[in-house]
Amino acid sequence: MCGIVGYLGGREALPIILNGLKRLEYRGYDSAGIAIYNGSSISVCKSKGKISKLEKQLQKRKNLSGSVGIGHTRWATHGEPNNINAHPQYSNSNKLCIVHNGIIENYSTIKQKLIKEGYTFKSDTDTEVLINLIEYVKIKENVKLGEAVQIALNQVIGAYAIAVIDNDKPDEIVVAKLGSPLCIGVGKDEHFIGSDVTPFIEFTKNVIYLEDGELAIIRNHKDTLFRKIVDDSKISPTINKLELSLDKIEKQGFDHYMLKEIYEQPKAIQDTLRGRLNISKGIIKLSGIDDYINKFLSAKKITIIACGTSWHSALVAEYMFEKISRIPTEVEYASEFRYRDPVVERNDIIIAISQSGETADTLAAIKLAKSKGAFVYGICNVVGSSIARESDTGSYTHAGPEIGVASTKAFTTQMTVLYLMAVKLSKSKGIISEKIFRKYIVEISNIGNKVHKALSANNEIKKIAKKFKSAKNCLYLGRGYNFPIALEGALKLKEISYIHAEGYPAAEMKHGPIALIDKDMPTIVIATNKINYDKIVSNIQEIKSRKGKIIAIVSEGDKEVKEIADYIIEVPDTIESMTPFMTVIPLQLLSYHIAVMLGKDVDQPRNLAKSVTVE
C-alpha cells in the first residue's frame, strides 16, 4: 500500500524523491514525507493529506538540499493519519530515519522493552518502534547500520519494506523486505529505490527486485552489498532490464488515469493476445500451459484465488472452465483461503490472480498452497512481481501500467488470459470440435474491436449518469457469465463514488433484494440476448411493477427490453461466454461519470490503495 522512494548519488535528491512520490501517490493517500541528509543532519518534512500539501510545506524549507534521501506516501495501519504518524520516522537521537511499508505485528512487545530501556515515542506507529529498535541494537552491539538493521529485523514478526538512513553514514541507504515490494534502480554512480519502478524509469532501465528476506546496503561509489537477513549469507542479485516507458504512465490528455485506462482496453486486450493467438494456424500458445499440459489435463479440480476485482475475473473464469473446459472449478477469496485450513492435495492446480502481483493475501495463499504440494499458475500484470516469482508458471496480462485505484483494463486482460486458457484446455481435452474451436478463437481475436465499439456509448452513458448521480443505493443484476459483472459494476460504483451498491444474480432478487425496490432505487440489469434472456425480462417486469427505475445493458438491436426499461445502453453482440467483455465497459463508464459529477477523487478514492500489500 504505502509507497517508498529513495535516492543516493550525485544529483539533488529532493526533486527526484518528490516526483517519485507523485508517481506512487496511488499507493497511499493520507500523508507523505521526505527526509534528506543536508550535509550536517537528516532533515525531515512531512504533512498529512495529499502530496500537494507536502509540496507547499517543502517550499517553506531551506535545509533540504542534499544528494541522499528517502520519501514515503502513507496508507495508515498503526495510528491515525496526521503529521506525527506520517513517515519518515526518526529514532530518539534523530540520527536514524526510516520509511516503512508493512505491519510489525509484535511492535507492542518491542515498544514496552524499549520504554524500559529509556526510549520515548511521539507517534502511534509501529514504524517508530522499529527505527528505535534498530538504534538500540546499533548502540548496544556497537555495530554499523547494516548489521543493526539485520539484527533488529530478526527480532520482528510481520511484513515490511524499509529504507533507513544514518546521520553518521550519509553515503549509504540500507533497504530490506519481507512480504512488501521493494526494488533498486541501478544507474551510473547512483541508485534509486522504489516500491515499484515508476519513480525512476526516466533515469535507468536497470532494476534489482529484492526478494523476501533480503537486505541491501547501498553505498555511494562502492558496490552494493546484498545479504540474507536470517543468516547473513551473501547474495548475487540479478539485474533486470525494464521495458516500461515514461509516456505509458502519463495521462496523455485524459482528465483521469481511470478514464485513460478504460479507453486503453482495446489495445491492452490485443497486447495480451499478441504472440498467443494465431488464427491462420488455429493455435493458442500459452507456454505456462504448454509446458505443463499433463498437469492440466489430469486435473480433477482448479481452485482460483484472488481479491477484489481480480476475484470477479476469477468468478467469470469459473463459468469458462466449467462450461468450456468441463473442469470443476472453485473460486476463493485469498484473504479467507489460508485461514480455513483448505483441503489442498498434492499437484492440485491453484490459479492466483493479481494485477500488481504483490497482493499480500494472495501471496500468502500461494505459499500455503505450495507448502501442501499444489501447482501454482500466476496471472498478473507486473513483470518481476512477487507473485510472478513465487508461482511455478503463469502468464502476464500485458495491460501496461494501471495507475487508477479502481481496476479496469487489468480486469479485461485477466479475463482474456483466462479465456485463452479455458479454450485451449477444451481443445486439448478433445471436448470441442475444430469448428467450435475456430469459432471461439475468431471471436476472441475480434473482442478488442468490439470493446472499442462499446466505448462509443460514452456520451449516452454520461447522460444517464447525470440522471442517477444523486442515488443513495443501486442494485446490479446479472445471470450466468454476467453475474460476476453485476458484482464488478457494483464494486466500481462503491469504490469511486461512495454510493452503496450491491450485485446479485437476477434470480435471487425475489429472495430479498426486491424489498428495496422503489422509485428512488435504480437497478442496473445486464440483459444481453443470450441464455436466460426471457427470465431476465421477467425480472425487469417485476421491478417495473414496483416503480423501480431500470438501466438495461442489452445487445445491439434488442427490442423486448427496450420496450420496458427506462434507459438502454447497447453493446456489440458476441457469443455468450464473451459477453462479460462487452457488459463491463458501460458499467465502468457509468461509475466513472457519476463519481466525477459528484466531485470525487476518481484515481485515488478514500480509504483505498492500488496494491494491498498488508493484511
PATORVO-640504 format. One record per residue (C-alpha): residue in one letter; y, x, z. Coordinates in pm, 1 decimal. Last residue first. Layout:
   type         c2         c1         c3
      a          Y          X          Z
...
// end
This chain:
   type         c2         c1         c3
      e     -791.0     -322.4      553.3
      v     -566.6      -55.4      401.7
      t     -522.3       49.6       38.9
      v     -407.6     -287.3      -89.3
      s     -251.0     -185.2     -419.6
      k       36.7     -389.0     -552.7
      a      192.8     -483.9     -222.2
      l      264.1     -826.1      -79.6
      n      461.2     -953.8      221.0
      r      748.9    -1071.3        2.4
      p      718.7    -1064.1     -374.4
      q      796.3     -737.4     -551.9
      d      798.8     -797.3     -926.9
      v      916.5    -1158.0     -908.9
      d     1182.4    -1117.4     -643.2
      k     1259.1    -1486.4     -606.2
      g     1572.3    -1661.3     -733.7
      l     1414.6    -2005.9     -752.1
      m     1459.3    -2011.3    -1128.5
      v     1285.1    -1673.2    -1147.9
      a      990.3    -1802.1     -943.3
      i      955.6    -2114.4    -1157.8
      h      970.9    -1904.5    -1474.7
      y      699.3    -1663.4    -1361.3
      s      463.7    -1930.2    -1231.2
      l      482.4    -2121.3    -1559.3
      l      437.8    -1801.6    -1760.7
      q      120.5    -1701.6    -1576.7
      l      -15.2    -2056.0    -1602.2
      p       65.4    -2066.0    -1975.0
      i     -140.4    -1747.5    -2028.2
      v     -440.3    -1839.3    -1809.2
      t     -555.3    -2110.7    -2048.9
      m     -607.5    -1890.9    -2352.6
      f     -814.5    -1606.0    -2210.8
      p    -1001.4    -1859.2    -1994.6
      t    -1106.1    -2042.9    -2316.3
      m    -1337.5    -1760.1    -2417.1
      s    -1666.6    -1908.8    -2297.7
      e    -1583.9    -2242.5    -2459.8
      i    -1526.3    -2111.2    -2810.3
      t    -1163.6    -2093.1    -2918.7
      d     -871.8    -2324.4    -2986.9
      p     -518.2    -2192.2    -2953.5
      v     -321.3    -2325.2    -2655.4
      e     -116.4    -2643.6    -2626.9
      i      100.1    -2718.1    -2325.5
      i      141.2    -3090.0    -2260.4
      y      363.8    -3270.8    -2012.1
      d      335.5    -3621.0    -1865.1
      a      -34.3    -3655.3    -1949.0
      i     -176.6    -3986.1    -2075.0
      e     -153.5    -3989.4    -2454.8
      k     -163.3    -3610.2    -2490.3
      v     -495.5    -3612.8    -2309.9
      e     -650.2    -3808.8    -2597.7
      k     -479.6    -3636.0    -2889.0
      d     -555.6    -3264.2    -2871.9
      g     -444.8    -3081.9    -3186.1
      e     -435.3    -2738.0    -3026.1
      s     -649.6    -2719.9    -2712.2
      v     -500.6    -2853.6    -2389.6
      i     -325.1    -2732.6    -2075.1
      a     -207.0    -3050.1    -1903.2
      i       89.4    -3094.5    -1671.0
      i       31.1    -3424.0    -1492.3
      k      260.8    -3604.9    -1248.4
      g       81.2    -3826.0     -994.4
      k      157.8    -4198.1     -978.2
      r     -177.5    -4283.6     -817.8
      s     -316.9    -4429.0    -1140.6
      k     -206.1    -4106.2    -1309.9
      i     -430.9    -3900.1    -1084.2
      e     -737.4    -4108.0    -1158.6
      q     -653.6    -4100.1    -1529.6
      i     -642.3    -3720.5    -1519.6
      n     -983.5    -3707.2    -1353.7
      s    -1124.2    -3935.0    -1623.8
      v     -986.5    -3704.9    -1893.5
      i    -1155.3    -3412.5    -1715.5
      k    -1486.6    -3601.7    -1729.7
      d    -1444.2    -3660.3    -2100.5
      y    -1375.1    -3289.9    -2159.1
      n    -1684.8    -3183.4    -1965.8
      i    -1785.7    -2940.2    -2243.8
      k    -1493.8    -2847.5    -2468.0
      n    -1154.5    -2985.7    -2569.2
      t     -944.2    -2782.2    -2329.3
      a     -830.3    -2978.7    -2025.7
      i     -689.5    -2740.2    -1765.1
      v     -503.6    -2972.3    -1529.6
      i     -182.4    -2881.8    -1348.4
      t     -109.6    -3147.3    -1088.2
      p      245.2    -3214.4     -970.5
      m      280.9    -3375.8     -625.0
      d      608.9    -3566.6     -585.2
      k      485.5    -3895.4     -735.0
      d      180.9    -3895.6     -508.8
      i     -152.4    -3717.0     -485.7
      l     -244.1    -3554.3     -155.3
      a     -538.5    -3783.4      -82.9
      i     -683.4    -3678.7     -420.0
      p     -754.4    -3340.3     -259.5
      g    -1048.7    -3476.3      -56.5
      h    -1377.0    -3537.5     -233.3
      k    -1212.1    -3715.2     -527.9
      m    -1067.4    -3385.6     -648.0
      e    -1402.8    -3209.6     -633.1
      a    -1483.1    -3297.0     -995.3
      a    -1175.8    -3103.1    -1110.1
      p    -1299.3    -2782.1     -950.3
      y    -1011.6    -2693.8     -722.0
      g     -704.3    -2468.9     -712.6
      e     -442.8    -2496.6     -439.6
      a      -68.7    -2441.5     -439.3
      h      197.8    -2391.1     -173.1
      i      519.2    -2270.2     -333.7
      y      607.2    -1911.9     -238.4
      s      741.0    -1848.9     -592.9
      i      574.5    -1511.6     -657.7
      e      237.8    -1511.1     -488.5
      k      188.2    -1883.2     -440.3
      l      241.8    -1964.8     -807.7
      k       14.7    -1680.3     -916.0
      l     -256.5    -1787.9     -672.5
      a     -253.2    -2145.5     -802.2
      g     -294.8    -2025.4    -1159.7
      e     -578.0    -1793.1    -1055.9
      l     -765.8    -2070.6     -878.3
      a     -725.9    -2300.4    -1179.2
      i     -842.4    -2010.6    -1395.9
      p    -1153.6    -1979.0    -1177.4
      f    -1228.5    -2348.4    -1257.3
      n    -1173.4    -2275.4    -1624.2
      y    -1518.4    -2140.8    -1707.5
      g    -1669.4    -2461.6    -1572.9
      r    -1405.8    -2712.4    -1470.3
      g    -1035.5    -2693.8    -1394.7
      l     -778.0    -2839.2    -1157.4
      y     -457.8    -2695.8    -1009.6
      l     -266.9    -2886.6     -739.1
      c       94.3    -2811.0     -654.7
      n      299.1    -2831.4     -336.4
      k      668.0    -2812.7     -242.2
      a      799.3    -2893.9     -589.6
      s     1159.6    -2790.5     -655.5
      k     1078.7    -2576.4     -961.9
      f      898.1    -2869.4    -1124.6
      k     1130.2    -2986.3    -1401.5
      k     1271.9    -2639.5    -1468.9
      a      919.2    -2504.1    -1505.9
      i      853.0    -2762.8    -1778.6
      k     1148.9    -2632.7    -1978.1
      k     1027.2    -2273.4    -1934.6
      i      682.3    -2377.7    -2055.4
      e      837.8    -2510.6    -2376.7
      n     1018.7    -2181.6    -2428.2
      n      704.1    -1976.0    -2360.7
      a      475.0    -2168.2    -2596.5
      s      472.4    -1868.4    -2832.9
      l      267.8    -1678.8    -2573.4
      a      -41.8    -1872.5    -2682.0
      k       -5.3    -1718.4    -3027.9
      h      -19.5    -1367.5    -2884.4
      v     -324.5    -1471.4    -2683.2
      k     -480.1    -1587.7    -3010.0
      n     -411.6    -1252.8    -3173.5
      g     -570.7    -1069.5    -2879.9
      i     -872.0    -1302.8    -2895.9
      n     -955.8    -1220.4    -3255.1
      s    -1211.0     -945.5    -3185.4
      i    -1359.3    -1161.1    -2909.9
      e    -1420.3    -1439.9    -3162.1
      v    -1586.5    -1210.2    -3413.8
      i    -1802.3    -1065.5    -3136.6
      y    -1925.2    -1405.3    -3019.7
      k    -2000.2    -1547.2    -3362.6
      r    -2183.6    -1231.4    -3459.6
      f    -2404.9    -1265.6    -3151.4
      i    -2469.5    -1629.1    -3239.6
      k    -2588.4    -1528.3    -3587.0
      e    -2790.7    -1232.0    -3460.8
      s    -2977.0    -1470.3    -3234.7
      i    -2928.5    -1487.6    -2860.6
      i    -3165.1    -1416.5    -2573.0
      g    -3309.0    -1093.1    -2715.1
      k    -3244.8     -901.9    -2392.1
      s    -3023.9     -650.8    -2572.7
      k    -2828.9     -934.3    -2735.3
      s    -2764.2    -1104.5    -2401.5
      l    -2678.8     -770.2    -2242.4
      k    -2417.5     -700.5    -2509.9
      v    -2269.1    -1048.3    -2478.8
      a    -2235.5    -1023.7    -2100.0
      m    -2096.5     -668.9    -2103.7
      l    -1841.6     -748.5    -2373.1
      y    -1729.3    -1050.0    -2170.7
      l    -1694.4     -838.2    -1856.6
      v    -1481.0     -583.4    -2041.0
      t    -1252.6     -853.8    -2181.6
      m    -1236.3    -1040.6    -1849.5
      q    -1106.7     -722.3    -1687.2
      t     -854.2     -693.6    -1970.3
      t     -732.2    -1048.3    -1902.4
      f     -689.5     -984.6    -1530.1
      a     -524.9     -643.2    -1562.3
      k     -278.2     -801.1    -1802.4
      t     -156.5    -1039.8    -1534.1
      s     -152.9     -908.7    -1175.2
      a      125.1    -1027.0     -946.1
      v      257.1     -700.7     -797.7
      g      434.4     -610.4    -1120.2
      i      380.8     -242.1    -1201.9
      e       74.1     -257.6    -1426.3
      p       25.7       74.9    -1600.3
      g     -186.6       54.7    -1915.6
      a     -446.7     -217.0    -1966.7
      h     -707.6       40.8    -2066.2
      t     -984.2     -155.8    -1886.5
      y    -1186.5      143.3    -1775.1
      s    -1562.3      100.3    -1776.4
      g    -1842.1      189.0    -1538.9
      t    -2080.3      449.2    -1403.3
      d    -2228.1      550.7    -1069.4
      s    -1909.6      437.2     -896.6
      e    -1725.4      655.2     -641.4
      r    -1505.7      833.2     -895.1
      a    -1387.7      516.1    -1066.2
      i    -1342.9      353.6     -724.9
      s    -1125.1      642.2     -606.9
      s     -900.6      643.9     -913.1
      g     -936.1      910.0    -1182.6
      v     -822.9      678.7    -1460.0
      v     -656.0      364.3    -1328.4
      n     -760.6       32.1    -1479.7
      c    -1080.9      -52.8    -1300.5
      i    -1435.8     -172.6    -1361.3
      g    -1699.3        9.7    -1156.1
      y    -2074.6      -25.1    -1204.5
      v    -2263.9       55.2     -883.9
      f    -2641.7       97.7     -859.0
      a    -2764.5       -2.1     -513.4
      g    -2954.4      234.7     -283.5
      k    -2854.8       88.5       51.8
      s    -2593.4      360.5      107.7
      k    -2463.7      278.8     -239.9
      a    -2394.0      -81.2     -137.5
      l    -2210.0       29.5      176.4
      k    -2000.2      279.1      -17.1
      i    -1912.6       16.9     -276.1
      a    -1810.1     -229.4       -4.7
      a    -1576.3       32.1      144.4
      l    -1412.9       86.7     -194.4
      t    -1373.8     -287.5     -244.9
      d    -1212.0     -329.5       95.9
      a     -976.7      -35.2       41.9
      t     -857.5     -130.6     -306.6
      e     -800.1      206.7     -475.5
      g     -926.9      147.4     -829.2
      s     -585.6        6.7     -904.8
      q     -700.6     -297.2    -1100.1
      s    -1020.6     -342.9     -900.9
      i    -1365.2     -474.1     -995.7
      a    -1697.2     -361.4     -845.5
      i    -2018.7     -456.4    -1025.2
      i    -2323.0     -411.5     -799.9
      i    -2666.1     -387.4     -959.2
      d    -2966.1     -379.4     -726.9
      n    -3149.8      -47.7     -760.1
      r    -3264.7      -51.2     -394.5
      e    -3216.7     -395.2     -246.5
      v    -2895.5     -529.5      -97.5
      v    -2912.2     -812.7      154.5
      p    -2561.9     -831.1      293.5
      d    -2491.2     -742.3      659.6
      r    -2208.7     -995.9      696.0
      y    -1925.0     -748.4      743.9
      r    -1981.5     -543.2      431.2
      f    -1929.5     -825.2      184.4
      e    -1642.2    -1000.7      358.1
      s    -1348.8     -788.8      232.8
      a    -1525.3     -735.0      -99.5
      y    -1516.1    -1109.2     -155.8
      e    -1849.4    -1174.5     -318.5
      v    -1957.0    -1312.9     -654.5
      e    -2324.4    -1377.6     -722.1
      t    -2503.3    -1354.2    -1054.6
      p    -2846.7    -1457.9    -1176.6
      i    -2885.8    -1305.3    -1525.9
      r    -2912.5    -1550.9    -1815.8
      s    -2698.1    -1328.6    -2040.5
      i    -2469.5    -1598.4    -2189.2
      k    -2469.5    -1874.5    -1927.1
      e    -2544.4    -1664.0    -1617.4
      f    -2351.3    -1352.4    -1709.9
      m    -2052.6    -1541.6    -1850.2
      y    -2030.5    -1802.2    -1574.4
      e    -2037.3    -1526.9    -1310.6
      a    -1789.2    -1332.3    -1522.0
      v    -1530.2    -1607.6    -1474.0
      l    -1585.0    -1574.8    -1098.7
      a    -1543.5    -1196.7    -1125.9
      s    -1211.7    -1245.1    -1305.5
      h    -1109.9    -1457.7    -1007.1
      w    -1213.3    -1183.0     -766.5
      s     -995.3     -941.7     -963.0
      t     -702.8    -1174.9     -894.4
      g     -753.4    -1131.1     -520.4
      c    -1043.9     -910.4     -413.3
      a    -1362.0     -784.4     -581.3
      i    -1739.0     -760.1     -552.9
      i    -1983.0     -869.2     -824.7
      t    -2352.9     -900.4     -742.6
      i    -2598.3     -893.6    -1031.1
      k    -2953.0    -1018.9     -983.0
      k    -3307.6     -959.3    -1101.0
      a    -3202.5     -658.1    -1306.0
      s    -3470.4     -528.6    -1542.3
      l    -3247.6     -532.4    -1849.1
      f    -2955.9     -389.6    -1651.6
      k    -3144.1      -94.0    -1511.2
      n    -3307.5      -31.7    -1848.1
      i    -2967.3      -13.7    -2020.0
      y    -2841.2      270.9    -1802.7
      d    -2676.9      499.6    -2059.5
      d    -2598.6      210.5    -2295.9
      i    -2439.5        2.1    -2019.5
      g    -2191.0      264.1    -1897.9
      s    -2155.3      382.7    -2255.4
      l    -2027.7       44.2    -2366.0
      k    -2065.4       10.6    -2742.1
      i    -2077.4     -339.1    -2886.3
      i    -2212.1     -320.2    -3240.4
      g    -2225.3     -557.6    -3538.5
      k    -2173.9     -280.2    -3790.6
      s    -1870.5     -441.2    -3955.4
      i    -1750.2     -586.7    -3625.1
      n    -1742.9     -260.5    -3430.6
      l    -1640.5     -324.4    -3070.9
      r    -1615.7      -55.1    -2804.6
      g    -1388.8      201.1    -2967.3
      r    -1086.8      -22.5    -2915.5
      l    -1174.2     -337.7    -2721.3
      t     -966.1     -241.8    -2416.6
      d     -678.0     -137.2    -2640.7
      q     -701.1     -472.2    -2820.3
      i     -685.7     -655.7    -2487.2
      a     -386.5     -447.9    -2378.4
      k     -213.3     -518.2    -2710.4
      p     -246.7     -895.3    -2672.5
      q     -163.3     -869.0    -2300.4
      e      166.1     -682.0    -2331.7
      y      364.5    -1006.4    -2318.1
      i      242.5    -1082.8    -1965.2
      e      313.4     -720.3    -1873.2
      k      674.5     -741.6    -1986.0
      l      715.2    -1067.5    -1794.6
      m      576.3     -906.6    -1479.9
      y      786.4     -593.5    -1522.0
      h     1098.2     -807.2    -1505.5
      d     1402.4     -878.7    -1718.2
      f     1238.7     -736.5    -2029.0
      g     1428.9     -478.3    -2234.3
      q     1171.1     -199.2    -2230.1
      k     1084.9     -243.8    -1859.9
      e      985.1      120.4    -1810.5
      i      630.4      221.6    -1714.1
      k      499.8      289.5    -2064.3
      d      805.3      495.6    -2156.7
      l      705.8      764.6    -1909.1
      s      373.8      848.9    -2073.5
      l       21.5      825.6    -1932.9
      e     -229.8     1067.1    -2088.4
      l     -253.0     1292.5    -1784.7
      k     -464.5     1607.5    -1791.6
      n     -688.5     1667.5    -1491.0
      i     -700.6     1981.8    -1276.7
      t    -1034.9     2001.7    -1097.6
      p    -1038.7     2124.1     -738.6
      s    -1217.9     2435.2     -609.4
      i    -1285.2     2358.2     -244.5
      k    -1323.2     2589.0       55.2
      s    -1517.5     2485.0      366.1
      d    -1309.4     2395.7      671.7
      d    -1597.8     2193.8      822.8
      v    -1462.3     1840.5      862.4
      i    -1130.9     1862.2      677.2
      k    -1275.8     2016.5      363.2
      r    -1023.6     2269.0      235.4
      f     -793.7     2336.8      -58.4
      l     -538.6     2620.0      -50.1
      t     -259.3     2608.5     -306.1
      d     -187.7     2943.4     -465.4
      k      146.0     3101.0     -384.9
      h      500.0     3075.3     -524.1
      n      578.5     2790.0     -281.0
      r      275.0     2676.5      -85.6
      i       71.1     2355.3      -98.2
      i     -183.7     2346.7      183.1
      a     -444.8     2095.4       70.1
      l     -680.2     1880.5      276.1
      e     -990.7     1692.0      165.5
      g    -1192.6     1426.6      349.6
      d    -1172.6     1174.5       69.0
      e    -1099.7     1335.6     -266.1
      l     -760.7     1466.2     -372.0
      y     -674.2     1393.3     -734.0
      i     -528.3     1703.1     -899.6
      v     -276.9     1647.0    -1178.5
      n     -146.2     1836.5    -1479.0
      k       75.6     1634.4    -1714.1
      t      395.1     1760.8    -1555.3
      f      761.7     1674.8    -1505.0
      e      802.0     1333.6    -1671.1
      i      483.1     1204.9    -1507.0
      f      608.6     1290.3    -1158.3
      p      659.4      971.6     -959.1
      t      408.1      774.0    -1171.6
      v      104.5      985.7    -1081.8
      d      -21.8      783.6     -787.4
      s       29.5      806.2     -412.8
      g      238.3     1103.5     -516.6
      i      295.0     1472.8     -454.4
      f      469.7     1720.1     -683.0
      h      431.8     2095.5     -707.1
      e      649.1     2373.1     -844.6
      d      616.3     2725.6     -983.3
      k      522.9     2583.2    -1325.5
      g      397.2     2233.5    -1257.8
      v       96.0     2090.4    -1074.7
      g      113.7     1724.4     -976.6
      i      -83.3     1653.0     -660.8
      c     -260.2     1324.2     -591.1
      l     -306.2     1088.6     -298.4
      p     -496.7      762.2     -259.4
      s     -596.8      612.9       77.1
      g     -950.9      621.3      222.5
      l     -926.6      970.5      369.0
      k     -651.3     1197.8      251.3
      a     -471.6     1523.6      326.3
      v     -142.0     1694.9      247.7
      v       27.6     2001.3      395.2
      i      364.2     2096.4      247.5
      e      482.2     2457.6      228.6
      d      784.2     2686.2      198.2
      p      975.6     2542.1      493.2
      k      722.5     2678.1      745.1
      d      911.9     2675.7     1079.2
      n     1069.8     2334.2     1012.8
      d      724.4     2202.6      926.2
      i      636.1     1949.6      656.2
      v      353.9     1695.5      651.3
      a      217.0     1473.6      374.2
      i      -40.3     1212.2      466.3
      a     -298.7      978.8      312.8
      y     -484.8      798.1      583.1
      a     -769.8      578.7      691.9
      g     -917.1      534.7     1037.7
      i    -1050.4      731.3     1329.9
      v     -861.8     1039.2     1444.6
      q     -983.8     1355.2     1617.8
      n    -1091.9     1547.1     1307.3
      l     -747.3     1474.5     1168.9
      a     -589.8     1670.7     1453.0
      i     -796.7     1983.3     1386.8
      q     -709.6     1976.6     1015.0
      v     -341.1     1912.7     1072.1
      a     -325.6     2199.5     1322.5
      e     -504.7     2427.3     1076.6
      g     -251.8     2353.1      805.1
      l       45.1     2388.0     1040.9
      k      -43.3     2729.1     1179.2
      v     -230.8     2774.2     1505.5
      n     -137.4     2834.9     1869.4
      e     -415.5     2605.0     1993.6
      k     -189.6     2423.0     2239.2
      i      121.9     2438.4     2022.1
      k      -32.3     2331.8     1691.4
      v     -262.3     2080.3     1861.0
      y       30.9     1906.2     2031.9
      e      232.6     1912.7     1709.7
      i      -52.5     1749.9     1515.5
      l      -95.4     1490.0     1788.9
      n      278.6     1428.7     1771.0
      i      254.4     1366.6     1396.8
      l      -34.7     1124.2     1450.0
      v      133.4      922.4     1724.7
      e      444.4      884.8     1511.3
      t      220.8      748.2     1235.2
      d       52.4      492.9     1461.5
      t      387.2      321.0     1465.4
      d      574.6      141.8     1743.3
      s      865.6      385.2     1727.6
      k     1054.0      599.2     1979.3
      f      764.9      774.2     2149.3
      t      755.3     1023.6     2436.3
      y      521.5     1317.8     2490.2
      g      468.8     1456.8     2840.3
      e       98.8     1546.9     2825.9
      k       11.6     1215.5     2991.6
      i      201.7     1045.7     2708.9
      l      -13.3     1240.6     2462.4
      k     -336.3     1103.2     2608.7
      q     -199.0      748.4     2604.9
      k      -99.6      790.4     2239.7
      i     -442.5      920.8     2142.5
      t     -609.1      613.1     2292.3
      s     -359.5      382.6     2120.8
      y     -393.4      561.5     1785.5
      n     -767.7      494.8     1766.4
      e     -746.9      291.1     1444.8
      i     -511.8      520.8     1257.7
      i     -411.0      299.4      964.8
      g     -313.7      400.8      612.7
      n      -26.8      564.3      424.3
      h      160.4      834.7      611.3
      v      479.8     1036.3      582.4
      i      523.9     1320.0      830.1
      c      781.4     1548.8      991.6
      l      741.3     1845.6     1222.4
      k     1025.7     2036.3     1391.4
      n     1193.6     1732.1     1546.7
      s     1054.2     1853.5     1882.5
      n      903.9     1513.5     1962.0
      s      744.1     1489.8     1615.2
      y      946.7     1318.4     1346.7
      q      848.2     1013.3     1140.1
      p      926.4      972.6      769.3
      h      889.6      676.6      763.5
      a     1032.7      346.0      886.0
      n      947.7      232.0     1239.0
      i     1294.8      313.3     1372.2
      n     1482.2      166.0     1075.7
      n     1301.9     -167.5     1093.4
      p      993.4     -344.6      958.8
      e      784.2     -448.8     1258.4
      g      538.6     -208.7     1416.5
      h      194.2      -99.2     1302.7
      t       98.9     -229.0      956.1
      a      430.8     -246.2      770.0
      w      442.2     -178.4      395.9
      r      651.9      135.0      372.8
      t      807.2      336.2       91.3
      h      795.0      707.9      166.8
      g      952.2     1042.8       89.2
      i      882.5     1414.5      134.1
      g     1092.1     1725.1       86.7
      v     1126.6     2080.8      -32.7
      s     1400.8     2217.8     -256.7
      g     1706.3     2146.2      -45.4
      s     2025.3     1944.6      -16.0
      l     2007.9     1657.3      230.4
      n     2286.5     1751.0      469.4
      k     2585.5     1561.0      326.4
      r     2483.7     1200.3      390.6
      k     2694.4      895.5      302.4
      q     2544.8      851.7      -44.2
      l     2198.6      866.8      111.8
      q     2266.4      549.3      309.5
      k     2351.0      360.7       -8.7
      e     2028.1      485.4     -168.8
      l     1829.2      370.0      132.1
      k     1966.5       20.3       79.8
      s     1868.7       30.4     -288.8
      i     1522.4      142.8     -176.9
      k     1465.3     -204.8      -39.6
      g     1470.5     -300.5      325.2
      k     1496.1      -98.1      646.4
      s     1651.1      243.0      600.9
      k     1568.4      609.4      620.3
      c     1743.0      946.8      610.7
      v     1575.7     1251.7      761.6
      s     1696.8     1612.0      784.9
      i     1448.5     1891.0      845.6
      s     1633.1     2199.2      967.5
      s     1813.4     2518.0      862.0
      g     1789.9     2540.6      484.6
      n     1810.2     2168.6      410.8
      y     1444.2     2074.1      458.3
      i     1449.0     1721.6      319.3
      a     1302.0     1399.8      465.4
      i     1328.0     1069.0      277.4
      g     1293.2      705.9      382.0
      a     1195.4      354.2      282.8
      s     1157.5       13.3      442.0
      d     1000.7     -330.3      388.7
      y      879.6     -308.0       28.7
      g      568.1     -109.6      -27.8
      r      350.2      -35.7     -329.8
      y      587.8     -190.0     -587.6
      e      850.1       61.5     -476.1
      l      638.4      342.1     -616.6
      r      855.0      416.3     -920.8
      k     1167.1      379.2     -706.6
      l     1014.3      621.6     -459.1
      g      967.5      875.7     -737.8
      n     1334.1      845.9     -829.5
      l     1429.9      919.4     -470.0
      i     1186.0     1209.5     -448.2
      i     1308.8     1376.6     -766.0
      p     1673.9     1313.6     -680.8
      l     1629.3     1464.9     -330.7
      a     1417.3     1771.9     -411.9
      e     1680.1     1985.3     -583.8
      r     1478.1     2211.1     -809.0
      g     1294.0     2534.3     -730.5
      g      965.5     2405.9     -596.1
      l      810.4     2170.5     -342.2
      y      825.6     1792.1     -391.9
      g      678.7     1489.9     -219.7
      v      624.6     1117.9     -273.6
      i      417.2      868.2      -75.5
      g      397.9      492.4     -133.9
      c      270.6      240.8      119.2
      m        0.0        0.0        0.0
// end
